[in-house]
Amino acid sequence: MYETLKTDLIASLSGTVLEIGAGTGRNFPHLSPGAEWIGLEPDRRLHAKLQASASRHARPNPRILPARAESIPLADESVDAVVSTVVLCSVDDQSTALAEVSRVLRPGGRLVFFEHVAAPRGTWTRRLQRAWAPFSRRFDRGCDPVRDTASAIERAEFAFVEFRRFAMPTGLGPTVPFIAGYARR
Ligand SMILES: C[S@@+](CC[C@H](N)C(=O)[O-])C[C@H]1O[C@@H](n2cnc3c(N)ncnc32)[C@H](O)[C@@H]1O
């Protein structure tokens, strides 16, 4: 069900699609064949895998930008859509990154997101997230599990935001709160 949510969000995109924090290219299977993909990935150690994944999915010459979402090396209003899956937990500055996403999107373009977020205050999940945060920040590429990413997106420069919340099973007992949806510029 959760993979279907992500698939539907990404598959709906067309034109020039910028994926921030593209990682090893796990989203290529969801992308429409007609979309022109640009990947932004600051960790150069992942570029070879990203390149290989692109080739496996019929994208032999992908444009990969070694940059952070806080400073996107693209012109204003130059892309039709932006994809962010499990990235806004890791960026150094969410509001700067979201301002950059809004800047590069053409008017009417969409940011689609699929992100884990902080559990409500006072819950056991939130306590677990807070206890885990120092480790994930240090050992999981800066990932901060206690971010209120939904509010950050709602505060950013988008005309309309729609998303749903759900609990992703981990198989270990506690679930992880997620949001999935889109923000229109
Ligand atoms: C958990 S991985 C997710 C990768 C991919 N989006 C996925 O769903 O499989 C987080 C990614 O965000 C990238 N990242 C970390 N800080 C970033 C930043 N400031 N701007 C853009 N990407 C960043 C990491 O290098 C990593 O590839």
The ligand as an ORCA input file, in Angstrom:
! r2SCAN-3c Opt
* xyz 0 1
  C      17.669      8.209      3.282
  S      18.471      8.672      1.805
  C      17.104      8.613      0.640
  C      17.566      8.381     -0.760
  C      16.444      8.309     -1.808
  N      15.708      9.564     -1.880
  C      15.511      7.162     -1.523
  O      14.319      7.371     -1.278
  O      15.985      6.016     -1.582
  C      18.713     10.435      2.019
  C      19.473     11.070      0.875
  O      19.492     12.489      1.049
  C      20.780     12.947      0.704
  N      21.023     14.245      1.365
  C      21.514     14.487      2.591
  N      21.603     15.814      2.816
  C      21.142     16.409      1.694
  C      20.984     17.768      1.301
  N      21.312     18.787      2.119
  N      20.492     18.024      0.066
  C      20.148     17.016     -0.760
  N      20.264     15.709     -0.443
  C      20.761     15.409      0.770
  C      21.711     11.850      1.182
  O      22.994     11.913      0.567
  C      20.915     10.612      0.779
  O      21.173     10.223     -0.545
*
